Amino acid sequence: MRRGKRLLIMLLALALVALAAAGAVYLLPDEDLEEYEEITLLSFEQEDALALSFTYEDETVELVNDDGTWEYALDADFPLDSSYVDSMLASLSSLAATQEITAPEDTAQYGLDEPVLTVTLTLDEEITLTFGDETTMGGERYVSTGDGNVYLVDSAITSPFSYGLYDLIEFESVPDMSDTVSLTVESDTQSYTIEHITEDAPEYTDYYEWFLVTDDGYLTLDNTSARGVVSGVTGVSWQQCVSYNATGDDLAEYGLDAPSATATVRYIYTEEDEDGNETEYETTFTLELGDYTEDGVYARIADSEMVYIAEASVLDNLLDLTPETDMLPTEPVRLTLDDVTGFDVTVDGETYSVTITRETVYDDDGNAAEEVTYTLADGTELDTETVDGALSTLNGMTGDGTATNRSGTELASFTFYQERGGYETVTLSFKTYNSSDCLTTLNGETGILAPLDSVQTAVDDLLAAFSGETGEEETEE
């Protein structure tokens, strides 16, 4: 029992010590600290501010109001983002203190001898605010207005001023290039153009949209690889600005007098007039990339004097990826199945011909749906679900890499017939390659490996449908 009483007394004593310590945070020795509901330090309309300067982390920035437009005092051509100035003035325009320390003998104890921020505001007169330490409990900061007293204000007051001059630059905007027509890349190691074609693409399928322009026409590219290179340029973002007026020798300093790579995007821009009428026209955006830096790569919009740092990966992709070798399709086959009207398949020397018909049917509620029917040459109707599944398996395979041709047993060969100008037939064959892969030949081109188990499953399912086994099983059920 006595032990419990002693524990209670100790806990009470600790609580009193904690309260005393908390009080000592604000009530510094020998100071007259007065508390008010609110002490107005500044109150003004933002448009009445004539000049504003601040010193943060040993850098002083001077700004002036030129007939309603804020400018950098030392260079009117500096591309100042006025939204920063708006935030600064907003934080000062109704500045109020929660407490006042009247005429302290030593302001150094509040951090005011080495302030974190000094702000000078010019209205009808010049007002200087000096911001010192943050209170130990946090949330408030000591400030001097020059009247001999020290005040406590919300510590967030310093946030709008926690910048250097180059942090206040208004970056050039990168246009919306989502409707991309082409990308042209030029560097010391390669030069190429890839085009985005979505209508009447020069391929046997609608699946592919990106094509390398060659002397002979077009080379089909892998969608993902092509989009990755293009989006690196169209989605470029500026990490920081290192110069806003670079010319001549300045550009050489960043490797932009002779860029490491230049990327030009052609895209469709939509302009809307005041009546809401839209006009589309083609235009270009050119990005120049210079030397690497520890933070990324130097970059600029062609002919601009503003130099930025962008992510290094933008240049990496342009230099490291060669379309002819690194951006080719990886899928064994990607038909647009809606275009296919039939197919022949040869397995073990026997050929099966299948006709595909599509018909729009309506349910009792008038909702439309497409009904697909697969029919052998002798008129036998095949199980739709089985054939659908087999074709989807073949058409949805992911390649297992590439390989050179070599001898092997042919598993199956297909000829697909489709309603697509210039590509009325598509030939596809599978030949054993190793224990897990088979080699594909698509329209005479051999090289992509397909998963053996997927191909075998699709062929087995088709043979089951041709023999009627699948239909019989479903009938028995």
C-alpha positions in Angstrom: 0.0 0.0 0.0 2.8 2.4 1.0 4.6 1.5 -2.2 1.5 2.5 -4.2 1.3 5.9 -2.4 5.0 6.5 -3.1 4.4 5.8 -6.8 1.5 8.2 -7.0 3.5 10.9 -5.3 6.4 10.4 -7.8 4.0 10.6 -10.8 2.5 13.8 -9.5 5.9 15.3 -9.0 6.9 14.4 -12.6 3.7 16.0 -13.9 4.5 19.2 -12.1 8.1 19.2 -13.5 6.7 18.7 -17.0 4.2 21.6 -16.6 7.0 23.8 -15.4 9.2 22.9 -18.2 6.5 23.6 -20.8 5.8 27.0 -19.3 9.5 27.8 -19.4 9.5 27.4 -23.2 7.5 30.6 -23.6 8.2 32.4 -20.3 11.9 33.1 -20.8 13.7 34.5 -17.7 13.5 38.2 -17.0 11.2 39.0 -19.9 7.9 40.7 -19.9 5.8 38.3 -22.1 2.3 39.6 -22.6 -0.5 37.6 -24.3 -3.3 39.1 -26.4 -6.1 37.7 -28.5 -4.4 39.2 -31.6 -1.8 41.8 -32.3 -2.0 43.3 -35.8 1.5 43.8 -37.3 0.6 44.4 -40.9 -2.6 45.1 -42.8 -2.7 46.2 -46.4 -4.1 45.6 -49.8 -1.7 43.6 -52.0 -1.9 46.0 -55.0 -0.6 48.8 -52.7 2.8 47.1 -52.4 5.5 48.9 -54.4 8.5 46.8 -53.7 9.5 43.6 -51.9 12.9 42.2 -51.1 13.9 39.2 -48.9 17.0 37.5 -47.8 16.9 33.7 -47.3 19.9 31.4 -46.9 22.3 34.3 -47.7 20.6 35.1 -51.0 18.8 38.4 -51.4 16.0 38.8 -54.0 14.7 42.3 -54.9 11.3 42.7 -56.6 9.5 45.8 -57.8 6.0 46.5 -58.9 6.0 48.1 -62.3 2.5 49.4 -62.9 0.9 46.2 -61.6 3.5 43.8 -63.0 6.0 42.4 -60.6 9.6 42.2 -61.9 13.1 41.3 -60.7 14.6 44.6 -59.8 18.0 43.9 -61.4 16.6 42.6 -64.7 13.2 43.3 -66.1 13.6 40.5 -68.6 13.8 37.9 -65.8 10.8 35.4 -66.4 9.3 35.9 -62.9 6.5 33.7 -61.9 4.2 36.3 -60.2 2.3 33.6 -58.3 5.2 33.4 -55.9 4.9 37.1 -55.2 1.2 36.8 -54.7 1.8 34.1 -52.0 4.4 36.3 -50.3 2.2 39.3 -50.2 -0.8 37.3 -49.1 1.2 36.0 -46.1 2.1 39.5 -45.1 -1.1 41.4 -45.8 -2.8 40.4 -42.6 0.1 39.5 -40.4 -0.9 39.1 -36.8 1.0 38.0 -33.6 -0.3 35.9 -30.8 2.1 37.2 -28.2 4.4 40.1 -27.5 7.7 40.3 -25.7 8.1 43.9 -24.7 11.5 45.6 -25.1 13.7 42.6 -24.5 17.3 43.3 -23.5 18.9 40.6 -25.7 17.2 39.6 -29.0 20.0 37.1 -29.7 18.2 34.5 -27.6 15.4 34.6 -30.1 17.6 34.0 -33.1 17.2 37.5 -34.3 21.0 38.2 -34.5 21.2 35.5 -37.2 17.7 35.6 -38.7 16.4 32.8 -40.9 14.6 35.4 -43.1 14.6 39.1 -43.5 11.8 40.8 -45.5 11.6 44.4 -46.5 8.2 45.6 -47.8 7.6 49.0 -49.4 4.1 50.5 -49.0 3.9 54.2 -48.2 6.9 53.6 -46.1 9.5 50.8 -45.9 8.9 48.1 -43.3 11.5 45.4 -42.4 10.6 42.2 -40.7 13.3 39.9 -39.2 12.4 36.3 -38.4 14.3 34.4 -35.9 14.1 30.9 -34.2 11.0 28.7 -34.1 9.7 28.1 -30.6 10.7 24.9 -28.9 7.2 23.6 -28.9 7.0 24.5 -32.6 4.2 26.2 -34.6 5.4 29.7 -33.9 8.4 31.9 -34.7 10.0 35.0 -33.2 9.8 38.2 -35.4 11.0 41.7 -35.0 9.3 44.7 -36.8 11.9 47.2 -35.6 9.8 48.7 -32.9 11.9 47.3 -30.1 9.6 44.4 -29.3 9.6 40.8 -30.3 6.5 39.0 -31.4 5.3 35.4 -31.9 3.7 34.6 -35.3 2.7 31.5 -37.1 5.9 29.8 -38.2 4.3 29.1 -41.7 4.8 32.8 -42.5 8.3 32.0 -43.8 7.3 29.3 -46.2 6.4 31.5 -49.2 9.9 33.1 -48.9 12.0 29.9 -48.7 13.3 30.3 -52.3 16.2 31.6 -54.2 15.9 33.8 -57.3 16.0 30.8 -59.8 13.2 29.1 -57.9 10.9 32.0 -58.8 11.3 31.5 -62.6 8.2 30.8 -64.6 9.1 27.7 -66.7 8.2 27.5 -70.3 5.2 25.2 -70.9 5.5 22.0 -72.8 2.5 21.7 -75.1 -0.1 18.9 -75.1 1.3 16.5 -77.8 -1.0 13.6 -77.1 -2.1 13.6 -80.7 1.3 12.7 -82.0 2.1 12.4 -85.7 5.8 11.5 -85.6 9.1 11.7 -83.7 12.4 12.4 -85.4 15.6 11.8 -83.4 19.0 13.0 -84.4 22.3 12.3 -82.6 25.9 11.5 -83.4 25.1 7.8 -83.4 21.8 7.5 -85.2 19.0 9.4 -87.0 15.5 8.1 -87.5 11.8 9.0 -87.7 9.0 7.0 -86.3 5.4 7.7 -87.2 2.1 7.1 -85.4 -0.4 5.6 -87.8 -3.8 4.5 -86.5 -5.9 4.4 -89.7 -4.9 2.2 -92.7 -1.7 1.2 -90.9 0.9 -0.5 -93.1 0.6 -3.8 -91.3 -1.6 -6.9 -91.3 -3.3 -5.8 -88.1 -4.6 -2.7 -86.3 -2.8 -3.6 -83.1 0.5 -1.9 -84.1 0.5 1.9 -84.3 4.2 2.9 -84.5 6.3 2.5 -87.5 9.9 3.3 -88.4 10.2 5.1 -91.7 12.7 3.3 -94.0 13.9 3.7 -97.5 11.6 0.8 -98.5 8.5 2.0 -96.6 7.8 1.2 -93.0 9.1 -1.2 -90.3 6.6 -2.2 -87.6 7.7 -1.3 -84.1 6.6 -2.6 -80.6 3.9 -0.3 -79.3 5.3 -0.2 -75.7 8.9 0.5 -76.8 7.9 3.2 -79.2 5.5 4.9 -76.7 8.3 4.9 -74.1 10.7 6.8 -76.3 8.0 9.2 -77.5 6.5 9.9 -74.1 9.9 10.7 -72.7 10.0 13.7 -75.1 6.3 14.7 -75.1 6.1 14.3 -71.3 9.4 16.0 -70.5 9.3 18.1 -67.3 11.8 20.6 -66.1 13.4 19.8 -62.8 15.0 23.3 -62.5 16.1 26.2 -64.6 19.8 26.9 -64.7 19.8 29.9 -67.0 17.1 32.1 -68.5 19.2 34.0 -71.0 21.8 31.5 -72.3 23.3 32.3 -75.7 26.6 31.5 -77.5 29.3 30.5 -75.0 26.6 29.9 -72.3 25.1 27.2 -74.4 28.5 25.5 -74.8 28.8 25.3 -71.1 25.7 23.0 -71.0 26.6 21.0 -74.2 23.7 22.7 -76.1 25.8 24.4 -78.7 26.1 20.9 -80.3 23.3 18.9 -78.6 23.9 15.2 -77.7 20.4 14.6 -79.2 17.6 16.5 -80.8 14.1 15.2 -80.8 11.4 16.8 -83.0 7.7 15.9 -82.4 5.1 16.6 -85.0 1.6 16.7 -83.5 -1.9 17.9 -84.0 -2.9 21.0 -82.1 -6.5 22.0 -81.6 -7.3 25.6 -81.3 -10.7 26.9 -80.2 -11.9 30.4 -81.0 -14.1 32.7 -78.9 -17.2 31.1 -80.5 -16.2 27.6 -79.6 -15.2 26.6 -83.1 -12.3 24.2 -83.2 -9.5 24.2 -85.8 -6.9 21.5 -86.0 -3.4 22.1 -87.5 -0.1 20.3 -87.5 2.9 21.9 -85.7 6.2 20.9 -84.2 8.0 20.8 -80.9 11.8 20.4 -80.8 13.7 19.4 -77.7 17.5 19.7 -77.5 19.5 17.7 -74.9 23.0 18.5 -73.9 25.5 17.2 -71.4 24.7 15.0 -68.5 24.8 16.5 -65.0 24.6 14.9 -61.6 21.0 15.9 -61.4 19.9 14.8 -64.9 20.6 16.3 -68.3 20.7 19.9 -69.6 17.8 20.6 -72.0 16.0 23.4 -73.7 13.3 24.0 -76.3 15.0 24.8 -79.6 15.9 28.4 -80.1 15.0 29.3 -76.4 17.4 31.0 -74.2 16.1 29.1 -71.1 18.1 26.1 -70.1 16.7 23.5 -67.7 17.7 20.2 -66.1 15.5 17.3 -67.2 15.5 13.6 -66.2 18.5 11.8 -67.6 16.3 8.9 -68.8 15.0 11.2 -71.6 18.4 11.2 -73.2 19.2 7.6 -72.2 16.2 6.4 -74.3 17.1 8.4 -77.3 20.7 7.3 -77.3 20.4 3.7 -76.1 17.5 2.4 -78.1 17.9 1.6 -81.8 14.5 1.1 -83.5 15.8 -1.6 -85.9 17.0 -3.8 -83.1 15.6 -2.7 -79.8 12.0 -1.7 -80.7 10.7 -4.5 -82.8 7.5 -6.3 -81.9 7.8 -9.2 -79.4 4.4 -10.8 -80.0 4.4 -14.0 -82.3 1.1 -12.8 -83.8 -1.5 -10.0 -83.2 -4.4 -10.3 -85.6 -7.4 -8.0 -85.6 -9.7 -11.0 -85.2 -12.8 -8.9 -86.3 -11.2 -8.6 -89.7 -10.7 -12.4 -90.1 -13.3 -14.1 -92.3 -11.8 -17.6 -92.2 -8.6 -19.7 -91.9 -6.9 -22.9 -93.0 -4.8 -24.9 -90.5 -2.6 -27.8 -91.4 -1.6 -30.3 -88.7 0.2 -33.6 -89.4 -0.3 -33.2 -93.1 -4.1 -32.7 -92.9 -5.6 -29.3 -93.7 -8.9 -28.0 -92.2 -10.7 -25.0 -93.7 -12.9 -22.9 -91.5 -15.3 -20.1 -92.5 -16.2 -17.4 -90.1 -19.6 -15.6 -90.3 -20.8 -12.8 -88.1 -24.4 -11.9 -87.6 -26.0 -9.2 -85.5 -28.8 -10.7 -83.2 -31.2 -9.1 -80.8 -32.5 -10.3 -77.5 -36.0 -9.9 -76.2 -35.2 -6.4 -74.9 -33.9 -5.3 -78.3 -30.2 -5.3 -77.3 -27.8 -6.1 -80.1 -25.0 -8.6 -80.0 -22.7 -10.2 -82.5 -23.0 -13.9 -83.0 -20.0 -15.6 -84.5 -20.2 -19.0 -86.3 -17.3 -21.2 -87.3 -18.0 -23.7 -90.1 -15.8 -26.4 -91.7 -15.7 -26.8 -95.5 -18.1 -29.8 -95.3 -20.7 -27.6 -93.5 -20.0 -28.9 -90.0 -20.6 -26.1 -87.4 -17.9 -26.0 -84.8 -18.1 -25.3 -81.1 -17.8 -21.5 -80.9 -16.3 -21.3 -77.4 -13.6 -23.8 -78.2 -12.5 -22.1 -81.4 -12.7 -18.6 -79.9 -10.5 -19.8 -77.0 -7.9 -21.4 -79.4 -7.7 -18.3 -81.6 -7.4 -16.0 -78.5 -4.6 -18.2 -77.1 -2.6 -17.9 -80.3 -3.3 -14.2 -80.6 -2.6 -13.3 -77.0 0.8 -15.0 -76.6 3.8 -13.1 -75.3 7.0 -13.9 -77.1 9.8 -15.7 -75.3 12.5 -13.8 -77.2 14.0 -14.2 -80.6 16.2 -16.8 -82.3 17.6 -17.8 -85.6 16.0 -20.4 -87.8 17.0 -24.0 -87.4 15.6 -27.4 -88.2 12.6 -28.6 -86.2 9.2 -30.4 -86.5 6.3 -28.3 -87.7 3.5 -28.3 -85.2 1.0 -26.4 -87.3 0.7 -23.8 -90.1 -2.1 -21.3 -90.6 -3.4 -19.1 -93.4 -5.8 -16.5 -92.2 -8.1 -14.7 -94.6 -9.2 -11.2 -93.7 -10.9 -8.1 -95.0 -7.9 -5.8 -95.0 -6.6 -4.1 -98.1 -3.1 -5.3 -99.0 -3.2 -8.0 -96.3 -6.0 -10.3 -97.4 -4.0 -13.3 -96.2 -1.7 -13.8 -93.2 0.5 -16.9 -93.0 1.7 -18.3 -89.6 3.6 -21.4 -88.8 5.0 -22.9 -85.6 8.1 -25.2 -85.5 9.6 -26.9 -82.5 12.7 -25.1 -81.2 13.5 -26.5 -77.7 11.7 -28.1 -74.8 9.7 -24.9 -74.0 9.6 -22.8 -77.1 8.7 -23.0 -80.8 9.8 -20.8 -83.5 7.3 -18.7 -85.4 7.2 -17.7 -89.1 4.8 -14.8 -89.7 4.3 -13.7 -93.3 7.6 -15.2 -94.2 9.6 -13.6 -91.4 11.1 -16.0 -88.9 12.6 -15.2 -85.5 10.1 -14.7 -82.6 9.9 -17.6 -80.1 6.4 -18.6 -78.8 5.6 -20.6 -75.7 5.3 -24.3 -76.8 2.7 -25.2 -74.3 0.3 -22.4 -75.4 0.7 -23.3 -79.1 0.1 -27.0 -78.3 -3.0 -26.2 -76.3 -4.5 -24.1 -79.1 -3.8 -26.7 -81.7 -5.2 -29.5 -79.5 -8.4 -27.5 -78.9 -8.9 -26.9 -82.6 -8.4 -30.6 -83.4 -10.9 -31.4 -80.7 -13.4 -29.0 -82.3 -12.8 -30.4 -85.8 -13.4 -33.9 -84.6 -16.6 -32.9 -82.8 -15.3 -34.2 -79.4 -16.0 -30.9 -77.7 -19.5 -30.6 -79.0 -20.2 -34.2 -77.9 -19.0 -33.6 -74.4 -21.2 -30.5 -74.0 -24.2 -32.4 -75.4 -23.7 -35.2 -72.9 -23.6 -32.6 -70.1 
